[in-house]
Every structure is written in structure tokens, then in C-alpha cells.
């Protein structure tokens, strides 16, 4: 029930069911089940950008699986911790946690966790401008996911590699990674990934001066982005189609895509600002509630102590 509600985005209901499950598991002494519940708390709080709570439960989750000597789940939880640090943009702690997860996963031969941890290490390195190191670790992640035959995970790694090669100006290698990722995503039918990969192929082809080919990829990505409400990808497509049509001399089409790009950009940025303000307001309200509860607790304890002293005074 918790997972279904989480996937629907009904976070408060998901939290209620998960709290109930956690209490039952704790009463029954089911530590592995408790760890599973804690991991669900982490996912929900991370999505809600309540990162202090996510961090707290992730650390508790790691401790439980360490006590159980469950190396596989320990590796997964530590890598989840790494993902929270990514949200906080704490690249040092992100890399440290991911490396710890990788070492545990490698020791027990757990390829899925190896791939995830290697990918997180690569992302941390990418964000600290160590692109060559990041490429090596994405290759490690690709090898791990190849070993378990996970096309979806491999495709995500290849998309990230494509971004790095594009940053380095290696367009041919970027294009190779994007097109390979697209083939994999089409095999598994992952719509969001297909839209992302197709738009990225279009961007590279535009940069290489192959504008007519680029148009086909943008036109492939655009209807998916529109139907799936992938605003960022939709924006990429409009911008790419604008550039391609300008270079092809199609001024009417270029103007049309410019107008669509400008309108969506304003709407998207306005929506993102509203979301950011909502997230900040939620975080502020949660922190205030915690402080208020702590204040009331201290006040109640002080009142209790004062009454206790008065009773002692009366008794003496």
C-alpha cells in the first residue's frame, strides 16, 4: 500500500501507512522489515525535499542492516544516503558514501549495487569538474549493469556519459552513447528515457551541422514530452527545432518554434519558482513545528519539575 501511494504522489497517506507498518514490525522484532520501512521513509522525505528527515532515517536504516550483517541492504542504504547528499549538493559526502557502498557491493559481488554506487561516484566527480575520473566510473557502472542485463540502467549511464563527452567537445562519442542508449530505451519501452535520449541526439546533430537529421529526432521526442509533461525536454525540442530551421533557412517554422519556446520557457520558469517557494515554505513550516514541539516539551518538563518541587515542599 505504501509503495502504491508513493508512486501516486500521495506522500502523506504513504507516510501514515508506513508509520503503521513500522510500528507493527518493531513490536514483532522484525528488524529487516523495520529497515525496509525506514528506506521508504527516506524515499518519501527525499521526494518532499525534507532532507534532514531523509538523512536521519537513512542513517538509521544503515545501522539496522549493519547490525543484521546484511551487506547487500547495507550497500543499498549507504548509496541511498549518497543520493541525499547529492540533493544537498554535498559532493564530498556524496562521493564518500558512494565509494563505501561500492566497496561493500564489490566484496560480495552485488553487481546491481556496484553499478548504482559507481554511477553516484561518477556524478559527484562530474560536479567537481573531474570529468576524466567521472567517465571511468560511469564505465564501471556500465560494466556492472551489463553483467546483470539491465538495459534501463545501462541506458541511464550512457546518457550521462554522453553529457560528459559533449562537455569535453567529443561529439562523435557523445552521439554514439546517446544513440545506443536510445536503442536500449526503445527495447524496454521507457517513454521518458526515449524523449530525453532523442532530444539529446538532436542537440548533438545540430552541433555537428546535421540539422535535417536533428529535426527528425526532435520531432520524435516532442510528442512524448508533451503527452508526458516533460517540460524541460519539450523546451529542448523547441530550442533545437528553432536552431535547426534557422540554419535550414525555414524562417516561418523558426519563428513558430521561437514563439512556442518563449511561451513555454516563461510558463516553466514561473511554475518552477512556485514549486521552489512551496518547497521552501514546507521546509520552513516543518522546522518551525519541530522547534515548537521542542519548546513545548521543555516547557512541560519545567512545569512538571516545578510541581514536583512544590509537592516535595508540601510533604516536608
Secondary structure by P-SEA (a helix, b strand, c coil): caaaaaaacaaaaaaaaaaaaaaaaaaacaaaaaaaaaaaaaaaaaaacaaaaaaaaaaaaaaaaaaacaaaaaaaaaaaaaaaaaaacaaaaaaaaaaaaaaaaaaacaaaaaaaaaaaaaaaaaaacaaaaaaaaaaaaaaaaaaaccaaaaaaaaaaaaaaaaaacaaaaaaaaaaaaaaaaaaaccaaaaaaaaaaaaaaaaaacaaaaaaaaaaaaaaaaaaacaaaaaaaaaaaaaaaaaaacaaaaaaaaaaaaaaaaaaaaaaaaaaaaaaaaaaaaaaaaaaaaaaaaaaaaaaaaaaaaaaaaaac
